[in-house]
Amino acid sequence: MSHHLPTLSGQECVKILMRCGFLVHSQSGSHIILVRASTSPSSPKKRISVPNHKALAIGTLRSIIRQAGLTLNEFLALL
C-alpha cells in the first residue's frame, strides 16, 4: 500500500514535529535543529535537522520521518 506524501515546506514540517513533542533548539544557516528529550534513561534524546526550504524533497521528508521515530501513518495523522 503506497502512501502519498504531500509536498511540505520546512516550516510546515517543523510545526508537525512540534505536535509530537519536538522543540526548536536552534537554526544553523538554512537548517532548523529540533530536539526531543528522551522518554527513558536507556533511550537517547533525538535531534533532527530540517532544511528551511519552500518544498522538501520526498526523500528528505521520508528521512526526517524515520529519524523522528514515526511511521508514515503516524506522520500523516499529524497533518
Secondary structure, DSSP 8 states (H G I E B T S, - for coil): ---------HHHHHHHHHHTT-EEEEEETTEEEEEE--SSTTS--EEEEEE--SS--HHHHHHHHHHTT--HHHHHHT-
